[in-house]
Amino acid sequence: MHNSDKENQKTPPILVGNEQNEALSALWQTQPVTTIDVEEVKSSLRSQRTKQRWYMVFDSLMVIPAIYVLNKYWGNMTLVAQMMFLFMLVTSLPLLIYQLWLRRVAAFYKDSQTANHLTRLTKQIKNNVKIAFITKHSTWVAVVFGIAFILERYFFGDLTPEKIIKMSIVMVLMTIGMLIWYVWAHKRQKRFERQLKTLESMAQQR
Protein backbone atom coordinates (compact mmCIF):
# COMPACT_ATOMS: atom_id res chain seq x y z
CA MET A 1 0.00 0.00 0.00
CA HIS A 2 1.23 3.48 -0.86
CA ASN A 3 2.41 5.70 2.05
CA SER A 4 -0.12 8.40 1.18
CA ASP A 5 -2.92 5.87 1.54
CA LYS A 6 -1.66 4.94 5.01
CA GLU A 7 -1.61 8.60 6.04
CA ASN A 8 -5.15 9.06 4.76
CA GLN A 9 -6.27 6.12 6.86
CA LYS A 10 -4.80 7.70 10.02
CA THR A 11 -6.34 11.11 9.44
CA PRO A 12 -10.03 10.41 10.38
CA PRO A 13 -9.31 9.36 14.01
CA ILE A 14 -7.35 12.57 14.55
CA LEU A 15 -10.18 14.66 13.14
CA VAL A 16 -12.70 12.82 15.31
CA GLY A 17 -10.54 13.47 18.37
CA ASN A 18 -10.36 17.16 17.54
CA GLU A 19 -14.11 17.30 17.09
CA GLN A 20 -14.66 15.60 20.46
CA ASN A 21 -12.30 18.04 22.18
CA GLU A 22 -14.07 20.98 20.64
CA ALA A 23 -17.45 19.57 21.69
CA LEU A 24 -16.27 19.02 25.27
CA SER A 25 -14.79 22.49 25.36
CA ALA A 26 -18.06 24.01 24.15
CA LEU A 27 -20.00 21.95 26.73
CA TRP A 28 -17.70 23.07 29.53
CA GLN A 29 -18.14 26.70 28.58
CA THR A 30 -21.91 26.36 28.80
CA GLN A 31 -21.81 25.02 32.37
CA PRO A 32 -23.16 27.50 34.95
CA VAL A 33 -20.46 29.01 37.14
CA THR A 34 -21.34 30.48 40.52
CA THR A 35 -19.59 33.78 40.93
CA ILE A 36 -18.73 34.94 44.44
CA ASP A 37 -20.31 38.25 45.32
CA VAL A 38 -17.78 39.58 47.82
CA GLU A 39 -20.00 42.48 48.86
CA GLU A 40 -22.90 40.12 49.52
CA VAL A 41 -20.66 37.87 51.61
CA LYS A 42 -19.39 40.87 53.60
CA SER A 43 -22.96 42.09 54.12
CA SER A 44 -24.03 38.65 55.39
CA LEU A 45 -21.05 38.55 57.70
CA ARG A 46 -21.87 41.99 59.12
CA SER A 47 -25.44 40.84 59.68
CA GLN A 48 -24.19 37.74 61.46
CA ARG A 49 -21.94 39.89 63.62
CA THR A 50 -24.89 41.96 64.87
CA LYS A 51 -27.11 38.92 65.42
CA GLN A 52 -24.48 36.90 67.25
CA ARG A 53 -23.69 39.77 69.60
CA TRP A 54 -27.38 40.09 70.55
CA TYR A 55 -27.66 36.32 70.93
CA MET A 56 -24.68 36.35 73.28
CA VAL A 57 -26.41 38.97 75.43
CA PHE A 58 -29.70 37.04 75.51
CA ASP A 59 -27.93 33.74 76.26
CA SER A 60 -26.11 35.34 79.18
CA LEU A 61 -29.30 36.91 80.57
CA MET A 62 -30.96 33.49 80.68
CA VAL A 63 -28.83 32.68 83.74
CA ILE A 64 -30.41 35.47 85.79
CA PRO A 65 -33.79 33.73 86.42
CA ALA A 66 -32.01 30.58 87.60
CA ILE A 67 -29.84 32.60 90.00
CA TYR A 68 -32.94 34.44 91.28
CA VAL A 69 -34.81 31.19 92.00
CA LEU A 70 -31.70 29.72 93.62
CA ASN A 71 -31.29 32.74 95.88
CA LYS A 72 -34.94 33.17 96.88
CA TYR A 73 -36.24 29.63 97.22
CA TRP A 74 -33.15 27.62 98.18
CA GLY A 75 -34.10 27.46 101.85
CA ASN A 76 -37.60 26.22 101.04
CA MET A 77 -36.45 23.43 98.72
CA THR A 78 -36.13 19.82 99.75
CA LEU A 79 -32.76 18.13 99.41
CA VAL A 80 -33.97 16.34 96.28
CA ALA A 81 -35.07 19.62 94.67
CA GLN A 82 -31.76 21.27 95.60
CA MET A 83 -29.78 18.45 94.00
CA MET A 84 -31.90 18.56 90.86
CA PHE A 85 -31.55 22.33 90.61
CA LEU A 86 -27.79 22.21 91.13
CA PHE A 87 -27.44 19.47 88.53
CA MET A 88 -29.40 21.53 86.01
CA LEU A 89 -27.30 24.62 86.74
CA VAL A 90 -23.97 22.80 86.62
CA THR A 91 -24.78 21.18 83.27
CA SER A 92 -26.25 24.32 81.68
CA LEU A 93 -23.35 26.67 82.46
CA PRO A 94 -20.74 24.76 80.39
CA LEU A 95 -23.30 24.54 77.60
CA LEU A 96 -23.80 28.31 77.77
CA ILE A 97 -20.06 28.91 77.59
CA TYR A 98 -19.81 26.56 74.60
CA GLN A 99 -22.57 28.42 72.75
CA LEU A 100 -20.89 31.76 73.43
CA TRP A 101 -17.66 30.30 72.06
CA LEU A 102 -19.47 29.14 68.90
CA ARG A 103 -20.86 32.63 68.36
CA ARG A 104 -17.46 34.31 68.67
CA VAL A 105 -16.49 33.82 64.99
CA ALA A 106 -18.87 36.47 63.68
CA ALA A 107 -19.43 38.36 66.94
CA PHE A 108 -15.82 39.57 67.11
CA TYR A 109 -15.31 39.90 63.36
CA LYS A 110 -13.77 43.17 62.14
CA ASP A 111 -13.57 44.33 58.52
CA SER A 112 -10.05 45.67 58.91
CA GLN A 113 -8.69 42.44 60.37
CA THR A 114 -10.41 39.80 58.25
CA ALA A 115 -8.98 39.09 54.81
CA ASN A 116 -11.03 36.03 53.94
CA HIS A 117 -14.68 36.95 54.46
CA LEU A 118 -16.05 33.79 52.86
CA THR A 119 -14.05 31.54 55.18
CA ARG A 120 -15.17 33.46 58.25
CA LEU A 121 -18.83 33.38 57.20
CA THR A 122 -18.61 29.64 56.45
CA LYS A 123 -17.20 28.97 59.91
CA GLN A 124 -19.99 30.91 61.61
CA ILE A 125 -22.73 29.19 59.62
CA LYS A 126 -21.17 25.84 60.51
CA ASN A 127 -21.29 26.90 64.18
CA ASN A 128 -24.90 28.02 63.71
CA VAL A 129 -25.77 24.46 62.72
CA LYS A 130 -24.31 23.25 66.02
CA ILE A 131 -26.12 25.95 68.00
CA ALA A 132 -29.45 25.10 66.38
CA PHE A 133 -28.85 21.41 67.15
CA ILE A 134 -28.17 22.21 70.81
CA THR A 135 -31.21 24.49 71.00
CA LYS A 136 -33.43 21.83 69.44
CA HIS A 137 -32.49 19.14 71.93
CA SER A 138 -32.54 21.49 74.91
CA THR A 139 -36.31 21.69 74.49
CA TRP A 140 -37.08 18.10 75.44
CA VAL A 141 -34.47 18.26 78.22
CA ALA A 142 -36.36 21.23 79.67
CA VAL A 143 -39.61 19.25 79.53
CA VAL A 144 -37.97 16.31 81.33
CA PHE A 145 -36.68 18.60 84.09
CA GLY A 146 -40.12 20.23 84.36
CA ILE A 147 -41.78 16.86 84.82
CA ALA A 148 -39.11 15.86 87.34
CA PHE A 149 -39.75 18.97 89.46
CA ILE A 150 -43.50 18.38 89.39
CA LEU A 151 -43.00 14.77 90.50
CA GLU A 152 -40.66 15.95 93.24
CA ARG A 153 -43.31 18.36 94.49
CA TYR A 154 -45.95 15.64 94.27
CA PHE A 155 -43.99 13.09 96.32
CA PHE A 156 -42.06 15.38 98.70
CA GLY A 157 -44.09 18.59 98.81
CA ASP A 158 -47.37 19.53 100.40
CA LEU A 159 -49.56 19.94 97.34
CA THR A 160 -53.23 20.70 97.40
CA PRO A 161 -55.49 19.59 94.52
CA GLU A 162 -55.64 23.22 93.36
CA LYS A 163 -51.84 23.45 93.16
CA ILE A 164 -51.67 20.17 91.28
CA ILE A 165 -54.12 21.50 88.69
CA LYS A 166 -52.15 24.74 88.31
CA MET A 167 -48.84 22.89 87.95
CA SER A 168 -50.41 20.54 85.39
CA ILE A 169 -51.63 23.52 83.35
CA VAL A 170 -48.19 25.10 83.52
CA MET A 171 -46.61 21.82 82.40
CA VAL A 172 -48.97 21.48 79.44
CA LEU A 173 -48.29 25.06 78.33
CA MET A 174 -44.55 24.51 78.77
CA THR A 175 -44.67 21.33 76.68
CA ILE A 176 -46.55 23.10 73.88
CA GLY A 177 -44.05 25.97 73.98
CA MET A 178 -41.08 23.60 73.88
CA LEU A 179 -42.64 21.69 70.97
CA ILE A 180 -42.98 24.91 68.98
CA TRP A 181 -39.41 25.83 69.92
CA TYR A 182 -38.20 22.38 68.80
CA VAL A 183 -39.82 22.77 65.36
CA TRP A 184 -38.39 26.29 65.00
CA ALA A 185 -34.88 25.16 65.95
CA HIS A 186 -35.11 22.17 63.61
CA LYS A 187 -36.04 24.40 60.69
CA ARG A 188 -33.17 26.75 61.53
CA GLN A 189 -30.75 23.84 61.59
CA LYS A 190 -31.87 22.68 58.14
CA ARG A 191 -31.67 26.23 56.76
CA PHE A 192 -28.14 26.69 58.09
CA GLU A 193 -27.14 23.32 56.63
CA ARG A 194 -28.35 24.47 53.19
CA GLN A 195 -26.47 27.75 53.56
CA LEU A 196 -23.35 25.85 54.57
CA LYS A 197 -23.49 23.67 51.46
CA THR A 198 -23.83 26.76 49.27
CA LEU A 199 -20.88 28.50 50.92
CA GLU A 200 -18.68 25.40 50.72
CA SER A 201 -19.57 25.09 47.01
CA MET A 202 -18.59 28.72 46.48
CA ALA A 203 -15.30 28.17 48.29
CA GLN A 204 -14.42 25.25 46.01
CA GLN A 205 -14.87 27.45 42.93
CA ARG A 206 -12.49 30.16 44.07
C-alpha positions as CSV (number, residue, x, y, z in Angstrom):
1,M,0.0,0.0,0.0
2,H,1.2,3.5,-0.9
3,N,2.4,5.7,2.0
4,S,-0.1,8.4,1.2
5,D,-2.9,5.9,1.5
6,K,-1.7,4.9,5.0
7,E,-1.6,8.6,6.0
8,N,-5.2,9.1,4.8
9,Q,-6.3,6.1,6.9
10,K,-4.8,7.7,10.0
11,T,-6.3,11.1,9.4
12,P,-10.0,10.4,10.4
13,P,-9.3,9.4,14.0
14,I,-7.4,12.6,14.5
15,L,-10.2,14.7,13.1
16,V,-12.7,12.8,15.3
17,G,-10.5,13.5,18.4
18,N,-10.4,17.2,17.5
19,E,-14.1,17.3,17.1
20,Q,-14.7,15.6,20.5
21,N,-12.3,18.0,22.2
22,E,-14.1,21.0,20.6
23,A,-17.5,19.6,21.7
24,L,-16.3,19.0,25.3
25,S,-14.8,22.5,25.4
26,A,-18.1,24.0,24.2
27,L,-20.0,21.9,26.7
28,W,-17.7,23.1,29.5
29,Q,-18.1,26.7,28.6
30,T,-21.9,26.4,28.8
31,Q,-21.8,25.0,32.4
32,P,-23.2,27.5,34.9
33,V,-20.5,29.0,37.1
34,T,-21.3,30.5,40.5
35,T,-19.6,33.8,40.9
36,I,-18.7,34.9,44.4
37,D,-20.3,38.3,45.3
38,V,-17.8,39.6,47.8
39,E,-20.0,42.5,48.9
40,E,-22.9,40.1,49.5
41,V,-20.7,37.9,51.6
42,K,-19.4,40.9,53.6
43,S,-23.0,42.1,54.1
44,S,-24.0,38.7,55.4
45,L,-21.0,38.5,57.7
46,R,-21.9,42.0,59.1
47,S,-25.4,40.8,59.7
48,Q,-24.2,37.7,61.5
49,R,-21.9,39.9,63.6
50,T,-24.9,42.0,64.9
51,K,-27.1,38.9,65.4
52,Q,-24.5,36.9,67.2
53,R,-23.7,39.8,69.6
54,W,-27.4,40.1,70.5
55,Y,-27.7,36.3,70.9
56,M,-24.7,36.4,73.3
57,V,-26.4,39.0,75.4
58,F,-29.7,37.0,75.5
59,D,-27.9,33.7,76.3
60,S,-26.1,35.3,79.2
61,L,-29.3,36.9,80.6
62,M,-31.0,33.5,80.7
63,V,-28.8,32.7,83.7
64,I,-30.4,35.5,85.8
65,P,-33.8,33.7,86.4
66,A,-32.0,30.6,87.6
67,I,-29.8,32.6,90.0
68,Y,-32.9,34.4,91.3
69,V,-34.8,31.2,92.0
70,L,-31.7,29.7,93.6
71,N,-31.3,32.7,95.9
72,K,-34.9,33.2,96.9
73,Y,-36.2,29.6,97.2
74,W,-33.2,27.6,98.2
75,G,-34.1,27.5,101.8
76,N,-37.6,26.2,101.0
77,M,-36.4,23.4,98.7
78,T,-36.1,19.8,99.8
79,L,-32.8,18.1,99.4
80,V,-34.0,16.3,96.3
81,A,-35.1,19.6,94.7
82,Q,-31.8,21.3,95.6
83,M,-29.8,18.5,94.0
84,M,-31.9,18.6,90.9
85,F,-31.5,22.3,90.6
86,L,-27.8,22.2,91.1
87,F,-27.4,19.5,88.5
88,M,-29.4,21.5,86.0
89,L,-27.3,24.6,86.7
90,V,-24.0,22.8,86.6
91,T,-24.8,21.2,83.3
92,S,-26.2,24.3,81.7
93,L,-23.3,26.7,82.5
94,P,-20.7,24.8,80.4
95,L,-23.3,24.5,77.6
96,L,-23.8,28.3,77.8
97,I,-20.1,28.9,77.6
98,Y,-19.8,26.6,74.6
99,Q,-22.6,28.4,72.8
100,L,-20.9,31.8,73.4
101,W,-17.7,30.3,72.1
102,L,-19.5,29.1,68.9
103,R,-20.9,32.6,68.4
104,R,-17.5,34.3,68.7
105,V,-16.5,33.8,65.0
106,A,-18.9,36.5,63.7
107,A,-19.4,38.4,66.9
108,F,-15.8,39.6,67.1
109,Y,-15.3,39.9,63.4
110,K,-13.8,43.2,62.1
111,D,-13.6,44.3,58.5
112,S,-10.1,45.7,58.9
113,Q,-8.7,42.4,60.4
114,T,-10.4,39.8,58.3
115,A,-9.0,39.1,54.8
116,N,-11.0,36.0,53.9
117,H,-14.7,37.0,54.5
118,L,-16.1,33.8,52.9
119,T,-14.0,31.5,55.2
120,R,-15.2,33.5,58.3
121,L,-18.8,33.4,57.2
122,T,-18.6,29.6,56.4
123,K,-17.2,29.0,59.9
124,Q,-20.0,30.9,61.6
125,I,-22.7,29.2,59.6
126,K,-21.2,25.8,60.5
127,N,-21.3,26.9,64.2
128,N,-24.9,28.0,63.7
129,V,-25.8,24.5,62.7
130,K,-24.3,23.3,66.0
131,I,-26.1,26.0,68.0
132,A,-29.5,25.1,66.4
133,F,-28.8,21.4,67.1
134,I,-28.2,22.2,70.8
135,T,-31.2,24.5,71.0
136,K,-33.4,21.8,69.4
137,H,-32.5,19.1,71.9
138,S,-32.5,21.5,74.9
139,T,-36.3,21.7,74.5
140,W,-37.1,18.1,75.4
141,V,-34.5,18.3,78.2
142,A,-36.4,21.2,79.7
143,V,-39.6,19.2,79.5
144,V,-38.0,16.3,81.3
145,F,-36.7,18.6,84.1
146,G,-40.1,20.2,84.4
147,I,-41.8,16.9,84.8
148,A,-39.1,15.9,87.3
149,F,-39.7,19.0,89.5
150,I,-43.5,18.4,89.4
151,L,-43.0,14.8,90.5
152,E,-40.7,15.9,93.2
153,R,-43.3,18.4,94.5
154,Y,-45.9,15.6,94.3
155,F,-44.0,13.1,96.3
156,F,-42.1,15.4,98.7
157,G,-44.1,18.6,98.8
158,D,-47.4,19.5,100.4
159,L,-49.6,19.9,97.3
160,T,-53.2,20.7,97.4
161,P,-55.5,19.6,94.5
162,E,-55.6,23.2,93.4
163,K,-51.8,23.4,93.2
164,I,-51.7,20.2,91.3
165,I,-54.1,21.5,88.7
166,K,-52.1,24.7,88.3
167,M,-48.8,22.9,87.9
168,S,-50.4,20.5,85.4
169,I,-51.6,23.5,83.3
170,V,-48.2,25.1,83.5
171,M,-46.6,21.8,82.4
172,V,-49.0,21.5,79.4
173,L,-48.3,25.1,78.3
174,M,-44.6,24.5,78.8
175,T,-44.7,21.3,76.7
176,I,-46.5,23.1,73.9
177,G,-44.1,26.0,74.0
178,M,-41.1,23.6,73.9
179,L,-42.6,21.7,71.0
180,I,-43.0,24.9,69.0
181,W,-39.4,25.8,69.9
182,Y,-38.2,22.4,68.8
183,V,-39.8,22.8,65.4
184,W,-38.4,26.3,65.0
185,A,-34.9,25.2,65.9
186,H,-35.1,22.2,63.6
187,K,-36.0,24.4,60.7
188,R,-33.2,26.8,61.5
189,Q,-30.7,23.8,61.6
190,K,-31.9,22.7,58.1
191,R,-31.7,26.2,56.8
192,F,-28.1,26.7,58.1
193,E,-27.1,23.3,56.6
194,R,-28.3,24.5,53.2
195,Q,-26.5,27.8,53.6
196,L,-23.3,25.9,54.6
197,K,-23.5,23.7,51.5
198,T,-23.8,26.8,49.3
199,L,-20.9,28.5,50.9
200,E,-18.7,25.4,50.7
201,S,-19.6,25.1,47.0
202,M,-18.6,28.7,46.5
203,A,-15.3,28.2,48.3
204,Q,-14.4,25.3,46.0
205,Q,-14.9,27.4,42.9
206,R,-12.5,30.2,44.1
